[in-house]
Amino acid sequence: GMLAAVINPYNALIGSSICEPTRIHWESDHHRSICAEPGCTNELVMMNRSHCRYCGKIFCKNCVGGGMQRRLNIKAQFADRGVFSPVCYSCYTIDNGWFSDKESAAYKEASQGQT
């Protein structure tokens, strides 16, 4: 079904067995042939592409996931207790305190004294 219980290694660290976010909003695999990241010209070949779990667009492996993970619930919306999910840069920065002004409360909460 749509909600394959694939375990993301980030979630294994927190012992989560929650189903991954929905895929219903994902672009079809053949929707685009070039990475959706503005300025990236990489072709999307079978083993070098991945969907952003938040916006559903298809990116090359360089432009989605890796360190860019956000907690998403089963409806693929941001959630404090959601599962860590690979996202694109644009979705990584949405309401993300790390990308707020360094004097802002959002940044201070995100960094929690680490900077």
Residue pairs with C-beta under 8 A, 6 or more apart in sequence:
2 22
2 23
2 24
3 19
3 20
3 22
3 23
3 74
4 19
4 20
4 23
5 17
5 19
5 20
6 20
7 16
7 17
8 20
8 83
8 84
8 85
8 86
10 69
10 83
10 84
11 18
11 83
11 84
14 84
16 83
18 74
18 83
19 74
20 53
20 83
20 85
21 53
21 72
21 73
21 74
21 75
21 76
21 82
21 83
21 85
22 74
22 75
22 76
23 51
23 56
25 55
25 56
25 76
26 51
26 56
26 58
27 51
27 56
27 57
27 58
29 49
29 58
31 58
32 44
32 57
32 58
33 43
33 44
34 40
34 41
34 42
34 43
34 44
35 41
35 42
35 43
35 44
35 49
35 58
35 59
35 60
35 62
35 63
36 52
36 57
36 58
36 59
36 63
36 88
37 59
37 60
37 63
37 88
37 89
40 59
40 60
40 62
40 63
42 48
42 60
42 62
42 63
43 60
44 58
44 59
44 60
48 60
48 61
49 58
49 59
49 60
49 61
50 58
50 59
50 60
50 61
50 64
50 65
50 86
51 57
51 58
51 59
51 64
52 59
52 64
52 86
52 87
52 88
52 91
53 70
53 72
53 76
53 85
53 86
53 87
54 70
54 72
54 76
54 78
54 85
54 87
54 88
54 91
54 94
55 87
55 88
55 90
55 91
56 76
57 88
59 88
63 88
63 89
64 86
64 87
64 88
65 86
65 87
66 86
68 86
68 87
68 88
68 89
68 92
69 84
69 85
69 86
69 87
69 92
70 78
70 82
70 84
70 85
70 87
70 91
70 92
70 96
71 78
71 79
71 80
71 81
71 82
71 83
71 84
71 85
72 78
72 79
72 82
72 83
72 85
72 87
73 79
73 81
73 82
73 83
76 85
78 94
78 95
93 99
95 106
96 110
97 104
97 106
97 107
97 108
97 109
97 110
97 111
98 107
98 110
98 111
100 106
100 107
100 110
101 107
102 115
